[in-house]
Amino acid sequence: MKKIIIFILLVQVMVGCKKQDAWLNAKSNKSDVIPSTLEDFQALLDNNSVMNANYPSIGIVGADNSFVLDAVALTAGQVNERNAYKWSKDIYENSLEGGAHWQYPYQTIEYANVVLDGLAKSNISENTTFNNIKGQALFFRSFAYYNLLQIYAKQYTKETADTYLGLPLKVSSDVNVVVSRSSVQAVYDQIINDLTSAERLLTDVPLFKTRPSKPAAQSLLAKVYLNMGNYAKAKEYADLVLSSNYSLIDLNTLNAALTYPFPTFQSNNNTEILFYCTAVGLTFTSTSNLLVLDELYNRYDDNDLRKTIFFRTNANLTHSFRGRYSAGMTIFCGLATNEIYLIRAECLARLGNYQAAIEDINALLRQRWKKDNGISRYVDQIANTENEALNIILLERRKELPFSGNLRWEDLKRLNLDPRFSKTLSRTVNGQQYTIPPNDSRYVYPIPLIETNFNPLIIQNER
């Protein structure tokens, strides 16, 4: 295990500090610390602080579910948070701050590549354990790339994906390889290839929820295909997940008096969680600073337990979000069955089966509503057209997953392509109003300067 710890430190020097010379100097002395056994490779993937933490969260700052007080908006946090909140064109102001949303996922990718390259070069016979470790590495790599795309690339469309700039695709652990940005299509192709391979290799039930599983890979495939507008494929994978992982928490069983009512993944009592990870912690997303817009809060019925389980009413009558599956200050950004129900419902509606779509929504909401002697107060909703169903589903998606990673930001980007659901956002800071119209270039964040300064091959996003 000591050699694993040393190797991890070397990888962190390579990815975190961006000093190739330091890494190359160390390379000649690392022959005795390269992971070589299945235990070594699993230990790398079980480094939760790298593989299950610090995924991008800056999209939450720009989305329309929350606000911060002017005192926070003007002076708190890093400059990139304050500018992202106002949808400024220049969010860095020549500062090297804000690199975490890019660098941490690429560190995850590097760990995954180390494992994949190591397995390929090893003489280890392929078996269930070998395949499971390989599947985990493929999943982690695809999960990191998916999260990066939602922040640093334009929304996927069939017509533009081959021409829009995506991400630098690193599929090798060789630090001497410096790559430029691939197209959005190429990155999505890599993600799908990795995930379809992972699905075949992973076990049905993980030892820990911080490890990927077959249902986790299927869930991410459903999420990816939904984002691409391939509703038939998204439904296909959502069906696979829900055929064996359909558990939803009855909110009537939770203790609303607790600071964070949802059970933790460590206790295995949160049966909705399929894969656990958390996002980069920001000043603007902390429990004390992130406040929920009344426009969202007031959409919850008084019999909807999410109104009390998700939110805390503050002394100044604002509302804070406490429905975090992370049961703490960090933002949950993993995969859970409630999102899969919503993905399948949306796909069913878009494919014309809006009655089945509403059945999924009703199944979800029956577990969210107050019950009397075991009988829910919820009244099943009815939709008479596809458009009615979609309006219900998209509203419930927003209400059910208001702060699940960057999900609302992702939804704004993809829904802005449809005039029925596009939205202009606005907010006021210190008396000045700021707006961002649908499909604006500011929906794509600029790549951190610490990266573009290091790699001259990377073309910066236009804002």
C-alpha positions as CSV (number, residue, x, y, z in Angstrom):
1,M,0.0,0.0,0.0
2,K,3.0,2.3,0.6
3,K,3.9,2.3,-3.1
4,I,0.3,3.2,-3.9
5,I,0.4,6.2,-1.6
6,I,3.7,7.4,-3.2
7,F,2.3,6.9,-6.7
8,I,-0.8,8.9,-5.9
9,L,1.3,11.7,-4.7
10,L,3.2,11.6,-8.0
11,V,0.0,11.7,-10.0
12,Q,-1.2,14.6,-8.0
13,V,2.0,16.5,-8.7
14,M,1.5,15.8,-12.4
15,V,-2.1,16.8,-12.7
16,G,-2.6,19.3,-9.9
17,C,0.6,21.4,-10.3
18,K,0.9,21.2,-14.0
19,K,4.7,21.1,-13.8
20,Q,5.8,18.5,-16.4
21,D,9.5,18.9,-15.5
22,A,8.9,17.9,-11.9
23,W,7.0,14.8,-13.1
24,L,9.5,13.8,-15.7
25,N,12.3,14.1,-13.2
26,A,10.4,11.8,-10.9
27,K,9.5,9.4,-13.7
28,S,13.0,7.9,-13.8
29,N,12.8,7.0,-10.1
30,K,9.3,5.6,-10.0
31,S,9.8,2.1,-11.4
32,D,9.3,0.6,-7.9
33,V,6.1,2.6,-7.2
34,I,4.0,1.9,-10.4
35,P,0.8,0.0,-9.5
36,S,1.0,-3.6,-10.9
37,T,-1.5,-5.8,-9.0
38,L,-5.3,-5.8,-9.0
39,E,-5.1,-4.7,-5.4
40,D,-3.0,-1.7,-6.5
41,F,-5.4,-0.7,-9.3
42,Q,-8.4,-1.0,-7.0
43,A,-6.7,1.1,-4.4
44,L,-6.2,3.9,-6.9
45,L,-9.9,3.8,-7.8
46,D,-10.9,3.7,-4.2
47,N,-9.2,7.1,-3.5
48,N,-12.6,8.8,-2.8
49,S,-11.1,12.2,-2.5
50,V,-10.1,12.0,-6.1
51,M,-12.6,9.7,-7.8
52,N,-15.8,10.7,-5.9
53,A,-15.3,14.3,-5.0
54,N,-14.8,17.8,-6.6
55,Y,-16.8,17.4,-9.8
56,P,-17.8,20.8,-11.4
57,S,-20.4,22.9,-9.5
58,I,-20.0,26.4,-11.1
59,G,-23.2,25.7,-13.1
60,I,-25.2,25.9,-9.9
61,V,-24.1,29.5,-9.4
62,G,-25.5,30.5,-12.8
63,A,-28.7,28.6,-12.7
64,D,-32.2,29.9,-11.8
65,N,-33.0,28.0,-8.6
66,S,-31.1,30.0,-6.1
67,F,-29.7,33.4,-5.1
68,V,-27.3,34.9,-2.6
69,L,-27.6,38.1,-0.6
70,D,-25.9,41.2,-2.0
71,A,-23.2,41.1,0.6
72,V,-22.2,37.7,-0.6
73,A,-22.6,38.5,-4.3
74,L,-20.3,41.6,-4.0
75,T,-17.5,40.4,-1.8
76,A,-17.6,36.8,-0.9
77,G,-16.0,33.8,-2.6
78,Q,-13.6,33.8,-5.5
79,V,-13.8,36.2,-8.3
80,N,-15.0,33.5,-10.7
81,E,-18.0,32.8,-8.4
82,R,-19.0,36.5,-8.2
83,N,-18.8,36.9,-12.0
84,A,-20.5,33.6,-12.8
85,Y,-23.4,34.8,-10.6
86,K,-23.8,37.8,-12.8
87,W,-23.2,35.9,-16.1
88,S,-20.2,38.2,-16.8
89,K,-18.3,37.6,-20.1
90,D,-15.0,37.6,-18.2
91,I,-15.3,35.6,-15.1
92,Y,-11.6,35.2,-14.2
93,E,-10.3,38.8,-14.6
94,N,-6.8,37.4,-15.2
95,S,-7.0,35.4,-12.0
96,L,-5.9,31.8,-11.8
97,E,-8.7,31.0,-9.5
98,G,-11.5,28.7,-10.6
99,G,-9.3,26.0,-12.0
100,A,-10.8,23.3,-9.7
101,H,-13.8,22.7,-11.9
102,W,-11.4,21.6,-14.7
103,Q,-8.4,20.3,-12.9
104,Y,-10.1,17.9,-10.5
105,P,-12.0,16.0,-13.2
106,Y,-8.9,15.7,-15.3
107,Q,-7.1,14.3,-12.2
108,T,-9.9,11.7,-12.1
109,I,-9.3,11.0,-15.8
110,E,-5.6,10.6,-15.2
111,Y,-6.2,8.0,-12.4
112,A,-8.6,6.1,-14.6
113,N,-6.0,6.1,-17.5
114,V,-3.3,4.9,-15.2
115,V,-5.4,1.9,-14.2
116,L,-6.5,1.2,-17.8
117,D,-2.9,1.4,-19.2
118,G,-1.7,-0.7,-16.3
119,L,-4.2,-3.4,-16.8
120,A,-3.5,-3.4,-20.6
121,K,0.3,-3.8,-20.0
122,S,0.0,-6.3,-17.2
123,N,0.2,-10.1,-17.4
124,I,-2.8,-10.5,-15.2
125,S,-5.3,-13.0,-16.4
126,E,-8.7,-11.6,-17.1
127,N,-11.3,-12.6,-14.5
128,T,-14.3,-11.1,-12.8
129,T,-12.2,-8.9,-10.6
130,F,-10.0,-7.7,-13.5
131,N,-13.1,-6.9,-15.6
132,N,-14.8,-5.1,-12.7
133,I,-11.7,-2.9,-12.1
134,K,-11.5,-2.1,-15.8
135,G,-15.2,-1.3,-15.9
136,Q,-14.8,1.1,-12.9
137,A,-12.0,2.9,-14.6
138,L,-14.0,3.3,-17.8
139,F,-17.0,4.6,-15.9
140,F,-15.0,7.2,-13.9
141,R,-13.3,8.5,-17.1
142,S,-16.7,8.9,-18.8
143,F,-18.3,10.4,-15.8
144,A,-15.6,13.0,-15.5
145,Y,-15.8,13.9,-19.3
146,Y,-19.6,14.1,-19.1
147,N,-19.4,16.6,-16.3
148,L,-16.7,18.7,-18.0
149,L,-18.8,18.9,-21.2
150,Q,-21.8,20.4,-19.4
151,I,-19.7,23.3,-18.3
152,Y,-17.0,23.9,-20.9
153,A,-18.8,23.0,-24.2
154,K,-21.9,24.0,-26.2
155,Q,-25.0,21.9,-26.0
156,Y,-25.0,18.8,-28.2
157,T,-27.0,18.9,-31.4
158,K,-26.6,16.4,-34.3
159,E,-26.1,19.3,-36.7
160,T,-23.3,21.0,-34.8
161,A,-21.6,18.4,-32.7
162,D,-18.9,17.7,-35.3
163,T,-17.9,21.3,-35.5
164,Y,-18.3,22.6,-31.9
165,L,-15.2,22.4,-29.7
166,G,-15.4,19.8,-27.0
167,L,-12.6,18.9,-24.6
168,P,-9.0,17.7,-24.8
169,L,-9.4,13.9,-24.9
170,K,-6.8,12.2,-22.7
171,V,-7.1,8.4,-23.1
172,S,-3.5,7.7,-22.1
173,S,-1.6,8.2,-18.9
174,D,1.5,9.3,-20.8
175,V,2.2,12.8,-19.5
176,N,4.2,13.6,-22.6
177,V,1.1,13.6,-24.7
178,V,-0.4,17.1,-25.0
179,V,-3.6,17.3,-26.9
180,S,-5.9,20.0,-28.3
181,R,-9.7,20.1,-28.0
182,S,-11.7,17.4,-29.8
183,S,-15.1,18.0,-31.1
184,V,-18.2,17.7,-29.0
185,Q,-19.2,14.6,-31.0
186,A,-15.8,13.0,-30.4
187,V,-16.1,13.4,-26.7
188,Y,-19.6,12.0,-26.6
189,D,-18.5,9.1,-28.7
190,Q,-15.7,8.4,-26.3
191,I,-18.1,8.6,-23.3
192,I,-20.6,6.2,-24.9
193,N,-17.9,3.8,-25.9
194,D,-16.4,3.8,-22.4
195,L,-19.8,3.3,-20.8
196,T,-21.1,0.5,-23.1
197,S,-17.8,-1.3,-22.3
198,A,-18.2,-0.6,-18.6
199,E,-21.7,-1.9,-18.6
200,R,-20.5,-5.3,-19.8
201,L,-17.7,-5.5,-17.3
202,L,-19.2,-4.1,-14.1
203,T,-20.9,-6.1,-11.3
204,D,-24.6,-5.7,-10.7
205,V,-24.1,-4.7,-7.0
206,P,-21.0,-2.7,-5.9
207,L,-19.2,-3.4,-2.6
208,F,-19.5,0.3,-1.9
209,K,-21.7,3.0,-3.5
210,T,-18.6,5.0,-4.2
211,R,-17.7,2.3,-6.7
212,P,-19.5,2.2,-10.1
213,S,-21.8,-0.7,-11.0
214,K,-23.7,-2.0,-14.0
215,P,-26.8,0.0,-13.0
216,A,-24.6,3.1,-12.5
217,A,-23.3,2.8,-16.1
218,Q,-26.8,2.3,-17.4
219,S,-28.0,5.3,-15.5
220,L,-25.2,7.5,-16.9
221,L,-26.0,6.2,-20.4
222,A,-29.6,7.2,-19.9
223,K,-28.5,10.7,-18.8
224,V,-26.0,11.0,-21.7
225,Y,-28.6,10.0,-24.3
226,L,-31.2,12.3,-22.8
227,N,-28.8,15.2,-23.1
228,M,-28.1,14.3,-26.7
229,G,-31.9,14.2,-27.5
230,N,-31.8,10.4,-28.3
231,Y,-34.9,9.6,-26.3
232,A,-35.3,6.0,-27.5
233,K,-31.8,5.1,-26.2
234,A,-32.2,7.0,-23.0
235,K,-35.5,5.2,-22.3
236,E,-33.8,1.9,-23.1
237,Y,-31.2,2.4,-20.4
238,A,-33.6,3.9,-17.9
239,D,-35.8,0.8,-18.3
240,L,-32.8,-1.4,-17.6
241,V,-32.0,0.5,-14.4
242,L,-35.6,0.6,-13.1
243,S,-36.2,-3.1,-13.9
244,S,-34.1,-4.0,-10.8
245,N,-33.4,-0.6,-9.1
246,Y,-36.8,1.0,-8.6
247,S,-36.6,1.9,-5.0
248,L,-37.8,5.3,-3.9
249,I,-37.7,6.7,-0.4
250,D,-41.1,7.4,1.2
251,L,-40.5,10.9,2.6
252,N,-43.0,10.1,5.3
253,T,-40.3,7.8,6.9
254,L,-37.8,10.6,7.3
255,N,-37.3,12.8,10.4
256,A,-37.9,16.4,9.3
257,A,-36.4,17.6,12.6
258,L,-32.9,16.5,11.6
259,T,-30.6,19.1,10.1
260,Y,-30.1,16.8,7.1
261,P,-33.1,14.4,6.9
262,F,-31.9,12.1,4.2
263,P,-30.0,8.9,5.2
264,T,-26.3,8.7,4.2
265,F,-24.9,6.4,1.6
266,Q,-22.5,5.1,4.3
267,S,-25.4,3.6,6.2
268,N,-26.8,2.1,3.0
269,N,-30.2,3.4,4.1
270,N,-30.5,5.8,1.1
271,T,-31.7,3.2,-1.3
272,E,-32.1,5.7,-4.1
273,I,-28.4,6.3,-4.5
274,L,-26.9,4.3,-7.4
275,F,-23.5,6.0,-7.4
276,Y,-22.2,8.5,-4.9
277,C,-20.0,11.5,-5.5
278,T,-19.9,15.2,-4.6
279,A,-19.1,18.5,-6.3
280,V,-16.6,21.2,-5.7
281,G,-17.5,23.2,-2.6
282,L,-18.1,26.9,-3.3
283,T,-18.9,29.9,-1.1
284,F,-22.0,30.5,-3.2
285,T,-23.2,27.0,-2.8
286,S,-22.7,26.6,0.9
287,T,-25.8,25.9,3.0
288,S,-25.5,29.3,4.7
289,N,-25.2,31.3,1.5
290,L,-27.3,29.5,-1.1
291,L,-30.9,30.7,-0.8
292,V,-33.8,29.2,-2.7
293,L,-35.8,31.5,-5.0
294,D,-39.4,32.0,-3.9
295,E,-40.5,31.4,-7.5
296,L,-39.3,27.8,-7.0
297,Y,-40.2,27.3,-3.3
298,N,-43.8,28.5,-3.8
299,R,-44.3,25.8,-6.5
300,Y,-44.4,23.0,-3.8
301,D,-47.8,22.1,-2.5
302,D,-48.2,22.2,1.3
303,N,-48.9,18.5,1.2
304,D,-45.7,17.9,-0.7
305,L,-43.1,16.8,1.9
306,R,-40.3,18.0,-0.2
307,K,-41.3,21.5,0.9
308,T,-40.1,20.7,4.5
309,I,-37.6,17.9,3.9
310,F,-35.7,19.8,1.2
311,F,-35.9,23.3,2.7
312,R,-35.3,25.1,5.9
313,T,-37.0,28.4,6.7
314,N,-34.5,31.0,8.0
315,A,-35.1,33.8,10.5
316,N,-35.3,36.4,7.7
317,L,-38.0,34.1,6.0
318,T,-35.6,33.1,3.2
319,H,-35.2,29.4,2.5
320,S,-32.1,27.2,2.5
321,F,-31.7,23.8,0.8
322,R,-31.0,20.9,3.1
323,G,-32.2,18.0,1.1
324,R,-28.7,16.9,0.2
325,Y,-28.0,13.2,-0.3
326,S,-24.5,14.0,0.9
327,A,-26.0,14.8,4.4
328,G,-23.7,17.8,4.8
329,M,-22.2,20.9,3.3
330,T,-21.2,19.3,0.0
331,I,-23.4,19.0,-3.1
332,F,-24.4,15.5,-4.2
333,C,-23.8,15.1,-7.9
334,G,-24.1,11.3,-8.3
335,L,-26.8,9.1,-9.7
336,A,-30.0,8.1,-8.1
337,T,-33.3,6.4,-9.0
338,N,-35.4,9.5,-8.7
339,E,-33.5,11.0,-11.6
340,I,-34.0,7.9,-13.6
341,Y,-37.7,7.9,-13.1
342,L,-37.7,11.5,-14.4
343,I,-35.5,10.6,-17.4
344,R,-37.8,7.8,-18.4
345,A,-40.9,9.9,-17.9
346,E,-39.6,12.6,-20.2
347,C,-38.5,10.1,-22.8
348,L,-41.9,8.4,-22.8
349,A,-43.6,11.7,-23.3
350,R,-41.3,12.8,-26.1
351,L,-41.8,9.4,-27.8
352,G,-45.6,9.8,-27.7
353,N,-46.5,7.6,-24.8
354,Y,-47.5,10.5,-22.5
355,Q,-49.9,8.4,-20.4
356,A,-47.1,6.0,-19.3
357,A,-44.9,9.1,-18.7
358,I,-47.4,10.5,-16.2
359,E,-47.6,7.1,-14.5
360,D,-43.9,7.4,-13.7
361,I,-44.4,10.9,-12.3
362,N,-47.3,9.7,-10.2
363,A,-45.2,6.8,-8.9
364,L,-42.5,9.2,-7.8
365,L,-44.8,11.8,-6.2
366,R,-46.8,9.3,-4.2
367,Q,-43.6,8.8,-2.2
368,R,-43.2,12.5,-1.8
369,W,-46.6,13.4,-0.5
370,K,-48.0,13.3,3.1
371,K,-49.9,10.2,4.0
372,D,-52.8,9.6,6.4
373,N,-52.7,6.1,7.9
374,G,-50.5,4.9,5.0
375,I,-52.8,6.5,2.3
376,S,-51.1,9.3,0.3
377,R,-52.9,12.6,0.0
378,Y,-51.5,12.8,-3.5
379,V,-54.0,13.0,-6.3
380,D,-52.7,11.4,-9.5
381,Q,-52.1,13.9,-12.3
382,I,-53.5,13.4,-15.8
383,A,-52.2,14.7,-19.1
384,N,-54.2,14.8,-22.3
385,T,-51.4,15.7,-24.7
386,E,-47.7,15.3,-25.0
387,N,-47.1,19.0,-24.3
388,E,-49.2,18.8,-21.1
389,A,-47.2,15.8,-20.0
390,L,-43.8,17.5,-20.7
391,N,-44.8,20.6,-18.8
392,I,-45.7,18.5,-15.8
393,I,-42.5,16.4,-16.0
394,L,-40.1,19.2,-16.5
395,L,-41.6,21.1,-13.6
396,E,-41.3,18.0,-11.4
397,R,-37.7,17.5,-12.6
398,R,-36.8,21.0,-11.4
399,K,-38.6,20.5,-8.1
400,E,-37.2,17.0,-7.4
401,L,-33.5,17.7,-8.4
402,P,-33.0,21.5,-7.7
403,F,-29.4,21.1,-6.5
404,S,-28.2,17.8,-7.8
405,G,-24.9,18.9,-9.2
406,N,-25.2,21.1,-12.3
407,L,-28.4,19.4,-13.4
408,R,-30.5,22.5,-13.6
409,W,-27.8,24.3,-15.6
410,E,-27.7,21.3,-18.0
411,D,-31.4,21.4,-18.3
412,L,-31.5,25.1,-19.1
413,K,-28.9,24.5,-21.9
414,R,-30.7,21.7,-23.6
415,L,-34.3,23.1,-23.1
416,N,-33.3,26.5,-24.4
417,L,-33.1,24.8,-27.9
418,D,-36.9,24.3,-27.7
419,P,-38.9,27.5,-27.9
420,R,-41.6,25.9,-25.8
421,F,-39.2,25.7,-22.8
422,S,-36.6,28.4,-23.4
423,K,-36.1,30.9,-20.7
424,T,-34.4,34.3,-20.1
425,L,-32.8,34.5,-16.7
426,S,-32.4,37.7,-14.7
427,R,-31.3,38.7,-11.3
428,T,-30.5,41.9,-9.5
429,V,-27.3,42.6,-7.6
430,N,-27.0,45.8,-5.6
431,G,-29.7,47.5,-7.6
432,Q,-28.3,46.5,-11.0
433,Q,-30.1,43.9,-13.2
434,Y,-28.3,41.2,-15.1
435,T,-29.8,38.9,-17.7
436,I,-28.8,36.0,-19.9
437,P,-31.0,35.1,-22.9
438,P,-31.5,31.5,-24.2
439,N,-28.6,29.9,-26.1
440,D,-26.3,32.8,-25.1
441,S,-22.6,32.1,-25.5
442,R,-22.2,32.6,-21.7
443,Y,-23.8,29.2,-21.1
444,V,-20.4,27.9,-21.9
445,Y,-17.8,28.7,-19.2
446,P,-14.3,29.8,-20.2
447,I,-11.6,27.3,-19.7
448,P,-9.6,28.3,-16.6
449,L,-6.5,30.4,-17.3
450,I,-4.3,28.0,-15.4
451,E,-5.0,25.5,-18.1
452,T,-4.9,27.7,-21.2
453,N,-1.7,29.3,-20.0
454,F,-0.1,25.8,-19.7
455,N,-1.4,24.3,-22.9
456,P,-1.2,26.6,-26.0
457,L,-3.1,24.0,-28.1
458,I,-6.3,24.7,-26.2
459,I,-8.6,27.2,-27.9
460,Q,-10.5,29.4,-25.4
461,N,-14.3,29.5,-25.4
462,E,-15.8,32.7,-26.8
463,R,-18.1,34.5,-24.4
